[in-house]
Amino acid sequence: MSNQDLEDKIIEALKTIYDPEIPVDIYELGLIYEVKISPEKNVDIEMTLTSPNCPVAETLPKEVEDKVASVETVQSAVVNIVFDPPWDKDMMSEEAKLELGFL
């Protein structure tokens, strides 16, 4: 499987995880900043939260790691939470903005 195909499958998995306060998945919300896949199929994900006080700050990164690690051929998944740049609603996809009434 090519890295592009694998990245597509990882993004598919990420789109099944929702922010508990907003009815939009974390990928469309713009919380995923980067997905890096090593030649050994170890995945590093840089993501943020809608706020540092997000109620799922403890559990969401683990859920992301578990979902991504379950994707076929992925050896491991590690989530790094970053707050730079801070998330804002401009990072959402057009689809998410439409869903939430920002468009």
C-alpha positions in Angstrom: 0.0 0.0 0.0 1.4 3.4 -1.0 1.8 6.1 1.7 -0.9 8.1 -0.1 -3.3 5.2 0.1 -2.4 4.7 3.7 -2.8 8.4 4.5 -6.3 8.3 2.9 -7.2 5.3 5.1 -5.9 7.2 8.2 -7.9 10.3 7.3 -11.0 8.0 6.8 -10.4 6.7 10.4 -9.9 10.2 11.7 -13.2 11.3 10.2 -15.0 8.7 12.5 -13.9 10.7 15.6 -16.0 13.5 16.8 -15.5 16.5 19.1 -18.0 15.9 21.9 -19.1 19.5 22.0 -19.4 20.1 18.2 -21.2 17.6 15.9 -18.3 17.6 13.4 -15.4 15.2 13.0 -12.0 16.2 14.2 -10.5 16.2 10.7 -13.2 18.5 9.2 -12.8 20.7 12.3 -9.2 21.3 11.4 -7.8 19.8 14.6 -5.4 17.5 12.7 -2.4 19.6 11.7 -0.1 16.9 10.2 0.0 13.1 9.6 3.5 11.8 9.1 4.1 8.2 8.0 7.6 6.6 8.4 8.9 4.0 6.0 8.1 1.4 8.7 4.5 2.6 8.8 4.7 4.3 12.2 2.4 7.3 12.2 3.0 10.6 14.0 0.0 12.9 14.2 0.2 16.5 15.2 -3.2 17.7 16.4 -4.7 20.4 18.5 -7.8 20.8 20.6 -10.5 23.4 20.3 -9.2 24.7 23.7 -6.6 23.7 26.2 -9.5 23.1 28.7 -11.3 20.8 26.3 -13.2 18.2 28.3 -11.7 15.3 26.3 -8.0 16.5 26.5 -7.2 13.3 28.4 -9.2 10.8 26.2 -9.2 12.2 22.7 -5.5 11.7 21.8 -5.7 8.1 23.0 -8.9 7.5 20.9 -7.0 9.0 17.9 -4.0 6.8 18.5 -6.2 3.7 18.9 -8.2 4.4 15.7 -5.1 5.1 13.6 -3.2 2.1 15.0 -6.1 -0.1 13.9 -5.7 0.9 10.3 -4.4 -1.9 8.1 -0.5 -1.9 7.9 0.0 0.8 10.5 2.6 -0.4 13.0 2.1 2.3 15.6 0.4 5.7 16.1 1.5 8.6 18.3 -0.4 11.8 18.8 1.4 15.0 19.7 -0.9 17.7 21.1 0.2 21.2 20.1 -1.4 24.6 20.7 0.7 26.5 18.2 -0.9 27.8 16.1 -4.0 28.0 18.3 -7.1 26.5 16.7 -9.8 28.9 15.5 -12.9 28.4 13.4 -11.1 29.5 10.2 -9.3 26.1 10.3 -12.5 24.2 9.7 -13.3 22.8 6.3 -16.1 24.5 4.2 -18.2 21.4 5.0 -17.8 21.9 8.8 -18.5 25.6 8.5 -21.7 24.9 6.5 -22.8 22.2 9.1 -22.3 24.6 12.0 -24.0 27.6 10.2 -20.8 29.7 9.7 -21.5 30.1 6.0 
